[in-house]
Amino acid sequence: MGRLFWKFFLCIMLAQVTATIGIGGTFWLKNRAAQQERALDIDTSPPAQMIIEAASATLEAGGSQALRQFLGKLERMRVFAVDAKGKELMGRTVHPAMLAKARAMLEQGQAHPVVREAAGSDGKRYLLFLPSSERFRNAEAGAARDTLNAVAMSGPHAMGAGPRPHEAGAPPPRGEFGRGMPPRMDTPYRNFIPLAAAIAASLLFAFLLAWYFARPIRDLRQAFEAASHGNLAPRFHASGKRGDELTDLGRDFDRMTGRLRSLMDSQTRLLHDVSHELRSPLARLQAAIGLAHQQPEKMAASMQRIERESERMDKLIGELLTLSRLEAGAGQAGAGQTHSEDVSIADLVHDIVDDARYEARGRLLGINLAGDAATADASVTGQPELLARAVENVVRNAVKHSPDGGTVHVELSRQHDGKQDWLRIAVLDRGPGVASADLARIFEPFFRASNTQHSTDGHGLGLAIARHVISAHGGRISASLRSGGGLCVEMLLPVKTPG
């Protein structure tokens, strides 16, 4: 378990214990206030009526002294006997609110009064009532037994009938109502059982929550540590079907490392391809220079070879710089960029096709441009130089791979998918085509199909540049095989909406 786990655990544990103590304390205070309020009430149960009647009869028959002895023998019920001056017979403190409530009930004149005012044989009058208290409130049968026991033990002797049974040495009555009930034993530890259970539950839930939060963070930390050592393979694995923010963060980290790994592999492959592409012209340059030194009479031919290879290397470096700038995001045509403008694609494609026709006349290659009227006023927001470069690369690639005397078709049309208007530029040739598995790879830098890698010049960067340019302008580019042979490269660009 890491430090974060224990921090989560302690924080959650403290929060739950605090909430438990707070809620428990609130209920305890509420119950205590309710108990204090009930302690000031007057007991109106049938056992209370019985004990009040017994006390009243004892007072009337034996006077205040007999009542004192009667009240002293009660174990479960405290009958208060208050005189006119507010003094209790047994010297106990009587709450003023309870005394006022008893006098108010006496004035109501109930049929079975639980509050009674009686006069003794000695002429003293007392207000008799029984307070309602949780400590003295028991089952009605137990209260009735206490009442009958008190009456049996002290009632007849208070009237002068003879000595008390316990004073004469006789055992107390053991009948049905003479057994009594054992005193209630309240074990103190029972009050702590709910608190202990709440703390145990808090420990369990704090552990589970801390483990739930700390585990993905620990896994993510291990993934970061592995990435810092150069291992960019996805390392974070979400457990179960978690759908929280920590799992989303882990998946984002996996995507980030996967993207970084892809970029690093791409850069490594690009460096290898560039080295391979530069090695051939450099070797030919060295051969031409050596030939010029060995055979001065062939200096002119060697210089022509050197010039041609230098131009090839310059073109390669220029395309590499363009591709690098596009991959870095310098070619994105955002709406807020000042160098973006509205480009008429129909005019741009028309100029590109005219240039391509001029260059293809020597091979008797025809280039056919077809477009509907809806494309005449279609415009795309972007950089005209980059858009022209992308379309020109695709057209030149079709011309390069088409057989002599063939025809390259360039089609312009508009499409609508319900959300966006698109301008479609399709370039179709009758070249050797590519394998179906290589259709997506032809847009990668330095890729050449197996059937064309030795038959044409170029470095395999034209379609890669076109893909970056079209994507930077919010469009899409794809390739498909034509029936009967050849390739169809389709470019979709978003049409600017008027207004």
Secondary structure as the mmCIF struct_conf table of DSSP 4:
data_model
#
loop_
_struct_conf.conf_type_id
_struct_conf.id
_struct_conf.beg_label_comp_id
_struct_conf.beg_label_asym_id
_struct_conf.beg_label_seq_id
_struct_conf.end_label_comp_id
_struct_conf.end_label_asym_id
_struct_conf.end_label_seq_id
HELX_RH_AL_P HELX_RH_AL_P1 ARG A 3 ALA A 39
TURN_TY1_P TURN_TY1_P1 LEU A 40 LEU A 40
BEND BEND1 ASP A 41 ASP A 41
STRN STRN1 ILE A 42 ILE A 42
HELX_LH_PP_P HELX_LH_PP_P1 ASP A 43 ASP A 43
BEND BEND2 SER A 45 SER A 45
HELX_RH_AL_P HELX_RH_AL_P2 PRO A 46 GLY A 72
TURN_TY1_P TURN_TY1_P2 LYS A 73 LYS A 73
BEND BEND3 GLU A 75 ARG A 76
STRN STRN2 PHE A 80 VAL A 82
TURN_TY1_P TURN_TY1_P3 ALA A 84 LYS A 85
BEND BEND4 GLY A 86 GLY A 86
STRN STRN3 GLU A 88 GLU A 88
TURN_TY1_P TURN_TY1_P4 LEU A 89 MET A 90
HELX_RH_AL_P HELX_RH_AL_P3 PRO A 96 GLN A 108
BEND BEND5 ALA A 111 HIS A 112
BEND BEND6 VAL A 114 VAL A 115
STRN STRN4 ARG A 116 ALA A 119
TURN_TY1_P TURN_TY1_P5 SER A 121 ASP A 122
BEND BEND7 GLY A 123 GLY A 123
STRN STRN5 ARG A 125 PHE A 129
STRN STRN6 PRO A 131 PRO A 131
TURN_TY1_P TURN_TY1_P6 GLU A 134 PHE A 136
HELX_RH_AL_P HELX_RH_AL_P4 GLU A 140 ALA A 158
TURN_TY1_P TURN_TY1_P7 MET A 159 GLY A 160
BEND BEND8 ALA A 161 GLY A 162
TURN_TY1_P TURN_TY1_P8 PRO A 165 GLY A 169
HELX_LH_PP_P HELX_LH_PP_P2 ALA A 170 PRO A 173
BEND BEND9 GLY A 175 GLY A 175
TURN_TY1_P TURN_TY1_P9 GLU A 176 GLY A 178
BEND BEND10 ARG A 179 ARG A 179
HELX_LH_PP_P HELX_LH_PP_P3 PRO A 182 ARG A 184
HELX_RH_3T_P HELX_RH_3T_P1 PRO A 188 PHE A 192
HELX_RH_AL_P HELX_RH_AL_P5 ILE A 193 SER A 228
TURN_TY1_P TURN_TY1_P10 HIS A 229 GLY A 230
BEND BEND11 ALA A 233 ALA A 233
TURN_TY1_P TURN_TY1_P11 GLY A 240 LYS A 241
BEND BEND12 ASP A 244 ASP A 244
HELX_RH_AL_P HELX_RH_AL_P6 GLU A 245 GLN A 294
HELX_RH_3T_P HELX_RH_3T_P2 PRO A 296 LYS A 298
HELX_RH_AL_P HELX_RH_AL_P7 MET A 299 GLU A 327
TURN_TY1_P TURN_TY1_P12 ALA A 328 GLY A 331
TURN_TY1_P TURN_TY1_P13 ALA A 335 GLY A 336
TURN_TY1_P TURN_TY1_P14 THR A 338 HIS A 339
STRN STRN7 GLU A 341 SER A 344
HELX_RH_AL_P HELX_RH_AL_P8 ILE A 345 ALA A 360
HELX_RH_3T_P HELX_RH_3T_P3 ARG A 361 ARG A 363
TURN_TY1_P TURN_TY1_P15 LEU A 364 LEU A 364
STRN STRN8 GLY A 366 GLY A 371
HELX_RH_3T_P HELX_RH_3T_P4 ALA A 373 THR A 375
TURN_TY1_P TURN_TY1_P16 ALA A 376 ASP A 377
STRN STRN9 SER A 379 GLY A 382
HELX_RH_AL_P HELX_RH_AL_P9 PRO A 384 HIS A 401
BEND BEND13 SER A 402 SER A 402
HELX_LH_PP_P HELX_LH_PP_P4 PRO A 403 PRO A 403
TURN_TY1_P TURN_TY1_P17 ASP A 404 GLY A 405
STRN STRN10 THR A 407 HIS A 416
BEND BEND14 GLY A 418 LYS A 419
STRN STRN11 ASP A 421 LEU A 428
BEND BEND15 GLY A 431 GLY A 431
HELX_RH_3T_P HELX_RH_3T_P5 SER A 436 ASP A 438
TURN_TY1_P TURN_TY1_P18 LEU A 439 ALA A 440
HELX_RH_3T_P HELX_RH_3T_P6 ARG A 441 PHE A 443
BEND BEND16 GLU A 444 GLU A 444
TURN_TY1_P TURN_TY1_P19 PRO A 445 PHE A 446
TURN_TY1_P TURN_TY1_P20 SER A 450 SER A 455
BEND BEND17 THR A 456 THR A 456
BEND BEND18 GLY A 458 GLY A 458
BEND BEND19 GLY A 460 GLY A 460
HELX_RH_AL_P HELX_RH_AL_P10 GLY A 462 ALA A 472
TURN_TY1_P TURN_TY1_P21 HIS A 473 GLY A 474
STRN STRN12 ARG A 476 LEU A 481
HELX_LH_PP_P HELX_LH_PP_P5 ARG A 482 ARG A 482
TURN_TY1_P TURN_TY1_P22 SER A 483 GLY A 484
BEND BEND20 GLY A 485 GLY A 485
STRN STRN13 LEU A 487 PRO A 494
HELX_LH_PP_P HELX_LH_PP_P6 VAL A 495 PRO A 498
#
